[in-house]
Amino acid sequence: MPDCADNLPRTDRRPAVMRQNRRAFLQALGTMVVASSCGPSIRAAYSGELGRECPNGAHPVFGAAVRSDALRNDAPYRQAVTKFCQVVVPEGELKWATVQPKRGQFSFSDADSIVQFARSNGLNVRGHTLAWYAALPPWTAAIGSRAEAEAELVGHIRQTVTRYAGVIPSWDVVNEPIPDRPTSVRDLRESLWTKQIGPDYIPLAFKTAHACDPSARLFINDYDIEYEDARSRAKRDAFLALLRRLKDDNVPVHGVGVQAHLAGSRAIDRARLGDFLRAVHGLGLDIMITELDVIDNQFPGDEALRDKLVAEKTQELLDCVFDIVQPTGIVTWGLSDKYTWVPIYYKRQDGLPNRPLPLDRDMQVKPMYSVVSEFITRCGA
Ligand code: GLA
């Protein structure tokens, strides 16, 4: 059973500095911001570029996935993160391969350094991710039964969520549960978890995370649900069907992450994405843009033109989303083009560096930033 109290030692295993200042940290965070209807800014004295406060304090938060090594070694990057972000997400530091590289040996030092950086600068943190088919350490290949898989999944989530209970108030619990080409609305992406546990791995992950931090907002996150093509339609249908099943079964899922790794070359389906978001909202779930970037490998090389197209694609998505619902936040998958996953899979044939993010390699704002900024400073009803 996903009950946290059972197995965890009663001692607080958070780093000392985190324990000592936790009250002050939580006070600095103020009312939880990644919340259903957007609370006030996490930074009372917030005066960044997105600093216009709504009269009712109801604008979404902006943030980015960040890298602990870059935060350590790159001062201009560090300054940009504190200047522009209200929330940060460890890009890889809370994935299984980093957290539990050997069975039973947990390593939180990289994640802790991001949490510590965030707290020192009055930023919020989102956790990513607890149950995913990828970034699994090699030892997990030896998991050979349902009972073993359940024990490992529950144990990992308990260790991780409990460590940051009250400090990381929002988690991507299940990442990318829907296959790229679902053949039915019950189809789930194949993984260690579906192979050993079946569809029950999803409720198990959510219930465990909820038991370990009942105040955390728990998200399910996926990609390629934005487009007009048949693949995207099938993903939306399967995703919505899954969400309905989870809600029917009273699974503690609170929000849906629209990753929004936007392919420059694929048209966004404004009408059908809108229908999907309306239905998700109707289920009482928050909506958050969780991994926004624009994959620019097929855009022309000219930088100014490319930046304009990236900004337009961003606008196209945000127009659609904000027409239906105000998301609780917009998180880009990286802040600066200097640190982006995009060239790993989408290198440009002309050899020019990709420019998928709001800031350039020198931490200067690009047109994409202006678009995001305009939506972030919109006041919700
Ligand atoms: C997915 C994952 C992220 C990250 C990105 C880009 O969207 O959720 O953790 O790995 O891909 O690589």
Residues whose N, C-alpha, C, O or C-beta is under 5 A from the ligand:
A	BS01	GLA	E91 E291 W341
